[in-house]
Amino acid sequence: MATARRTRLRPEERRNQLVALGVATLADRPLAEVTVEEIAAEAGVSTGLVYYYFGSKNGLHHEIVRRARDSMLHASEPHLDLPPAERLTSTLTRLVAYVREHGPTFYSLVRGDASGDEEVRAVIEDARREQTERALAVLLELGVPDTELLRIAARSWVALAEQALVDGGINSDLAAEDLVGYLERSLGGVVAAAVPGVSERLFGVPAKL
């Protein structure tokens, strides 16, 4: 990447610029390989200034992951005016589109739990909790009883969905609608396992798998 000419920015603008450069760098390499020196060179500033804003490389990584997380969640934010099943389809369709457009960033985000930094892992877990709550909101509106096992199932589905999005959404020719359909049916499948007898009305999944 070419080095940017140094321009005078207000502190918040400079900080936002540095984070944005870090997120863009995820398209070329994993988070662990993003360095303070590289981001400083891209921005045309000293490494000391980057440390001033973020304290450490881990601090920079934390903000990069947080920005990437917020971008993904915003891109797939549920449209609450839609009925629950349609809302799920809409959300998953936009999530698949995000993964197709930002594959390396998504991969770095969902694989960031391997980071040795607790704050980075916490940011990623926040995203998983949000995705779990979105799935649960749909299921509860569809009349699925709210049980502890249902919540475990929804959380496990998020992990399954992450892997499916990595395998089917990045470097794959799988049609987007096929991947969305699989994600919908797999959610119905974990519901069938957790709450027998209610899944026939969910995404066409039979009660007995």
Disulfide bonds with the S-S distance in Angstrom:
none
